[in-house]
Amino acid sequence: SMLLCLAFFILYFGYVRGTRVELNAHSIRRQYEELTPFLRSRDEVLVALIQLLQIVGWVTRPYWWQILQCIGLIADDHKNPKLVNDATVACACACLLFILPSKQRPGESLLTWRQAEHHLPWGVLLVMGGGFAMADGFTKSGLTGVIGKALGKVVPGLHPLLLTFVIIFSVTFLTEVTSNSATANIILPLLSAVSWDTLIHPMALLPAATVACSFAFMLPAATPPNAVIFATGRVPIKHFVRAGILMNLASSIAGTFLVGAMASLVFDAAGPFPEWACRDGESLWIPGPGVVNGREVDGQACSVLEETLDNTVSLCTMMNGTQFRCMNSTCVLAT
């Protein structure tokens, strides 16, 4: 609600106040009367049914294998979940638009390639698709892990509030050039690696990045609503930037205090690294009394430094620098 109030004050007092928009009632009425009644337009009904089919396909897709096996179209032992995904459903429904005939334009399909070529915002689609490709490249190339290790050397020296601000500010401007989900795919694995490497509570890092992925106010590629407005050609980039940069800065500052307080109160983000966040190959949980972040604990996490090929022996270090050598379930001080 605080961010909503900030958006209202920035947009109203900065751009809307004093602006008058005059509507021509007769022009609007004429355009409305020119519209074909929905149920009388066979083409519009078909498009609506195809859209409904697409939604049903997305919802029921996880159960397709069971249905096809029950009716005998595929073998019981044949399973390939990557064969059909959400993109398959969307492309199949798009193909139907090019196949089904149009009643209003005899001899043509509901959607022709000429219409798709001239009316679809291909530039916006390429920008958003490029964001997904870049996120996938970051992960598969190992760049995410390398950056995570480098950040792990800097993060422990920052104040928690400053750390939250740096994460939110960075992610807010990164998500302007990639989509929200692509940004999350890049940042969350990176911060997870930082958390395991430094033994900082993951809830001190991940909520800030997750929330900031939605602070996309400035550029068309940042979020689909921006892309839809930009595709109209009526709002230039400079207007996006002028209004969005103020929203980005205000959101970063407000989000720092809100997320910091919420993470501490709800998830105890200021506390020691929790046992549930330990992951094989990244961190181990060693029982035993100790003191972490000023708190007495019955056990604490240990970040894995080295590991044998068969994963039976590991060298790990605790937050205070103490190193242990672990074999199976037994850990002893490293010498």
matplotlib code that plots the C-alpha trace (Angstrom):
import matplotlib.pyplot as plt

x = [0.0, 2.9, 4.3, 0.9, 0.6, 4.1, 3.1, 0.0, 1.8, 4.7, 2.4, -0.3, 1.7, 4.5, 2.5, -1.3, -2.2, -3.5, -3.9, -7.3, -8.5, -11.4, -13.5, -15.7, -18.9, -20.2, -16.9, -16.9, -20.6, -20.0, -17.1, -19.2, -22.0, -19.6, -18.6, -20.2, -22.2, -20.0, -22.4, -23.1, -19.4, -18.4, -14.7, -14.7, -16.5, -13.9, -11.0, -12.6, -13.0, -9.4, -8.3, -10.4, -8.9, -5.4, -6.3, -7.7, -4.6, -2.3, -4.3, -4.7, -1.2, 0.3, -2.4, -2.0, 0.3, -2.1, -5.0, -3.1, -1.9, -5.5, -6.8, -3.9, -2.3, 1.1, 2.8, 2.6, 6.4, 6.8, 7.3, 8.9, 7.6, 9.8, 7.9, 4.9, 5.1, 3.3, 4.9, 3.6, 0.0, 0.4, 1.9, -0.8, -3.5, -1.7, -1.6, -5.4, -5.8, -3.9, -5.9, -9.6, -11.3, -12.8, -16.4, -16.0, -13.1, -14.0, -10.9, -8.7, -8.0, -8.9, -5.3, -3.1, 0.6, 0.3, -1.7, 0.7, 3.6, 2.3, 0.4, 2.4, 5.1, 8.0, 10.6, 9.1, 8.9, 12.6, 13.6, 11.7, 12.9, 16.4, 16.0, 15.0, 17.9, 20.3, 19.1, 19.4, 22.9, 24.0, 22.9, 24.2, 27.5, 28.3, 28.5, 25.9, 28.1, 31.3, 29.6, 28.1, 31.5, 32.9, 30.0, 30.5, 33.8, 32.0, 28.6, 29.8, 31.2, 28.0, 25.4, 22.2, 20.1, 22.7, 22.9, 19.2, 19.3, 22.1, 20.2, 16.9, 18.5, 20.6, 17.7, 15.3, 17.5, 18.4, 14.8, 14.4, 16.2, 15.0, 11.6, 10.6, 10.9, 14.2, 15.7, 14.6, 16.2, 19.5, 19.5, 18.0, 20.5, 23.3, 22.2, 21.7, 25.3, 26.3, 24.2, 25.8, 29.3, 29.1, 26.6, 24.3, 20.7, 19.1, 16.0, 18.3, 19.0, 16.3, 13.1, 14.7, 15.6, 12.2, 10.3, 12.6, 11.9, 8.5, 9.8, 9.8, 8.5, 10.9, 11.4, 9.1, 11.1, 10.7, 7.1, 4.3, 2.0, 4.9, 5.4, 1.7, 1.7, 5.0, 3.6, 0.9, 3.6, 2.0, 4.4, 8.1, 11.0, 11.9, 8.5, 8.9, 12.3, 11.2, 8.3, 9.9, 13.2, 11.5, 9.4, 12.5, 14.3, 11.3, 10.6, 14.2, 14.2, 10.8, 11.4, 14.6, 12.9, 9.8, 11.6, 14.3, 11.7, 9.5, 12.5, 13.6, 10.2, 8.8, 11.9, 14.4, 16.8, 19.2, 19.7, 22.2, 22.1, 19.2, 19.5, 16.7, 18.7, 21.7, 22.2, 24.4, 27.6, 27.2, 26.8, 26.7, 25.0, 27.2, 25.6, 27.2, 26.9, 28.3, 27.7, 26.6, 25.7, 25.6, 23.2, 23.8, 23.0, 22.9, 24.3, 25.5, 26.1, 29.5, 30.2, 31.8, 35.2, 36.4, 34.6, 35.8, 34.4, 32.4, 31.0, 32.2, 34.8, 34.3, 36.3, 34.1, 34.4, 32.1, 31.2, 33.9, 36.6, 36.8, 37.4, 36.1, 36.8, 33.6, 33.4, 29.9, 28.1, 31.3, 33.0, 36.3, 38.5, 40.7, 44.4]
y = [0.0, 2.3, 1.8, 2.4, 5.7, 6.7, 5.8, 7.9, 11.0, 10.8, 10.3, 12.7, 15.6, 15.1, 14.4, 14.3, 17.3, 20.2, 18.0, 18.0, 15.3, 16.2, 13.3, 13.6, 11.7, 11.6, 10.0, 7.4, 6.6, 6.3, 3.9, 1.8, 1.5, 0.4, -2.6, -5.9, -7.5, -10.3, -13.2, -12.2, -12.3, -15.9, -14.9, -13.2, -16.2, -18.6, -16.4, -16.4, -20.2, -20.7, -18.4, -20.5, -23.7, -22.3, -21.5, -25.0, -26.5, -24.6, -25.7, -29.4, -29.9, -31.7, -34.4, -35.0, -37.9, -39.8, -39.1, -40.2, -43.4, -44.2, -43.9, -45.9, -43.3, -43.6, -46.5, -46.7, -46.5, -43.6, -40.3, -37.2, -34.1, -31.8, -32.9, -30.7, -27.4, -24.1, -22.9, -26.0, -25.1, -21.5, -22.3, -25.0, -22.4, -19.8, -22.3, -22.7, -19.0, -19.6, -22.7, -21.9, -20.0, -16.6, -15.8, -12.1, -12.5, -15.5, -17.4, -16.3, -17.6, -16.0, -14.6, -14.1, -13.7, -10.2, -9.1, -10.8, -9.2, -5.7, -5.7, -7.8, -5.9, -8.1, -5.7, -6.0, -9.8, -10.0, -7.7, -9.9, -13.1, -11.8, -11.3, -14.9, -16.1, -14.0, -15.4, -19.0, -18.3, -16.9, -20.1, -22.7, -21.0, -21.0, -17.2, -17.1, -19.2, -17.2, -13.9, -15.4, -16.4, -12.9, -11.2, -13.6, -11.7, -8.3, -9.1, -9.9, -6.4, -4.6, -3.5, -5.5, -2.4, -1.3, -4.8, -4.9, -1.5, -2.6, -5.7, -3.9, -1.1, -3.4, -5.8, -2.9, -1.5, -5.0, -5.9, -2.9, -4.7, -8.2, -9.6, -10.2, -13.9, -13.8, -11.5, -13.9, -16.7, -14.8, -13.3, -15.8, -18.7, -16.1, -14.9, -18.5, -19.2, -16.1, -17.3, -20.8, -19.4, -16.7, -18.5, -15.5, -16.3, -16.8, -14.7, -11.7, -11.8, -13.6, -11.6, -8.3, -9.6, -11.3, -8.2, -6.0, -8.1, -6.5, -2.9, -2.6, 0.9, 2.4, 0.5, -1.5, -4.8, -4.6, -5.9, -6.8, -3.8, -1.5, -3.4, -3.2, 0.6, 1.0, -1.1, 1.5, 3.9, 6.8, 6.9, 7.5, 6.0, 9.3, 9.5, 6.0, 6.9, 10.2, 8.8, 5.4, 6.5, 8.4, 5.3, 3.1, 5.3, 5.7, 2.0, 1.1, 3.4, 2.4, -1.3, -1.3, -0.5, -2.6, -5.7, -5.4, -5.2, -8.0, -10.3, -9.8, -10.1, -13.0, -15.0, -14.0, -13.0, -11.5, -14.8, -17.6, -19.7, -22.3, -26.0, -26.3, -24.1, -26.5, -28.2, -31.2, -30.1, -26.5, -26.5, -29.0, -28.9, -29.7, -30.3, -28.7, -25.7, -22.4, -18.6, -17.2, -13.5, -13.1, -16.0, -19.3, -22.2, -26.0, -26.4, -24.3, -24.5, -25.1, -23.9, -26.7, -25.7, -29.0, -32.3, -35.7, -37.1, -39.7, -37.0, -39.0, -36.5, -32.7, -29.8, -27.0, -23.7, -22.2, -18.5, -17.8, -19.4, -22.7, -25.6, -29.1, -32.3, -34.4, -38.1, -39.4, -38.1, -37.5, -34.1, -33.4, -30.2, -29.9, -29.8]
z = [0.0, 0.7, -2.8, -4.3, -2.5, -3.7, -7.3, -7.0, -5.6, -8.1, -11.2, -10.1, -8.9, -11.5, -14.7, -14.3, -12.2, -14.4, -17.4, -19.1, -21.5, -23.6, -25.0, -28.0, -27.0, -30.6, -32.0, -29.3, -29.9, -33.6, -33.1, -30.7, -33.2, -35.9, -33.8, -34.8, -32.1, -30.6, -31.0, -34.6, -35.6, -36.2, -36.5, -33.0, -31.5, -33.0, -31.7, -28.2, -28.3, -29.3, -26.4, -24.0, -25.5, -24.8, -21.2, -20.7, -22.3, -19.9, -16.9, -17.9, -19.4, -16.4, -16.8, -20.5, -20.2, -18.0, -20.3, -23.4, -21.7, -20.6, -24.1, -25.5, -27.7, -26.0, -24.2, -20.4, -20.0, -22.4, -20.5, -21.9, -20.0, -22.1, -25.3, -24.4, -22.5, -22.2, -25.5, -27.3, -26.3, -27.3, -30.7, -31.4, -30.7, -32.8, -35.7, -35.5, -36.3, -39.5, -40.4, -39.6, -42.4, -41.9, -42.7, -43.0, -45.5, -47.7, -48.9, -46.0, -42.6, -39.3, -39.2, -42.2, -42.3, -43.7, -40.6, -38.2, -40.0, -39.8, -36.5, -34.1, -32.1, -33.3, -31.8, -28.3, -28.6, -29.5, -26.6, -24.1, -25.7, -25.5, -21.8, -21.3, -23.5, -21.5, -18.2, -19.4, -20.7, -17.3, -15.6, -18.1, -18.6, -14.9, -14.8, -12.0, -9.7, -10.5, -9.7, -6.6, -5.3, -6.1, -4.3, -1.3, -0.5, -0.4, 1.2, 4.8, 5.3, 4.5, 7.0, 6.6, 5.7, 3.2, 1.8, 1.3, -0.5, -2.8, -3.8, -4.4, -6.3, -8.5, -9.3, -9.9, -12.7, -14.0, -14.4, -16.7, -19.5, -18.9, -17.9, -14.2, -14.5, -16.4, -13.8, -11.0, -12.9, -12.9, -9.5, -7.1, -7.9, -7.7, -4.2, -3.1, -4.0, -2.0, 1.0, 1.0, 0.6, 3.3, 5.6, 5.7, 6.3, 2.8, 3.9, 4.3, 0.5, -1.4, -0.4, -1.3, -4.8, -5.3, -4.4, -6.5, -9.6, -9.7, -9.5, -13.3, -14.2, -16.7, -20.0, -22.3, -21.9, -18.1, -17.9, -20.3, -19.5, -20.4, -23.7, -24.5, -24.1, -26.0, -28.9, -29.5, -30.7, -28.8, -25.8, -26.6, -24.6, -23.0, -21.3, -19.9, -18.5, -17.0, -15.1, -14.3, -12.9, -10.1, -9.3, -9.3, -6.8, -4.6, -4.7, -3.8, -0.8, 0.5, -0.3, 1.7, 4.9, 4.3, 3.1, 5.8, 8.6, 7.2, 6.7, 10.3, 11.9, 9.8, 8.8, 11.5, 8.8, 11.3, 12.9, 12.1, 8.9, 9.4, 9.1, 6.5, 4.1, 4.0, 0.7, -0.3, -1.9, -0.7, 3.1, 6.0, 9.4, 12.3, 15.7, 18.7, 21.0, 19.8, 19.3, 16.0, 15.5, 19.2, 19.8, 21.5, 19.2, 19.4, 15.9, 12.9, 9.2, 7.6, 4.1, 1.9, 0.5, -0.9, -1.7, -3.0, -6.2, -4.3, -1.9, 1.2, 2.5, 2.7, 4.0, 5.3, 7.2, 9.7, 9.9, 12.4, 10.2, 12.0, 9.5, 9.8, 7.8, 7.5, 6.5, 6.1, 9.3, 11.4, 11.5, 13.2, 13.4, 10.4, 11.2]

ax = plt.figure().add_subplot(projection="3d")
ax.plot(x, y, z, "-o")
ax.set_aspect("equal")
plt.show()
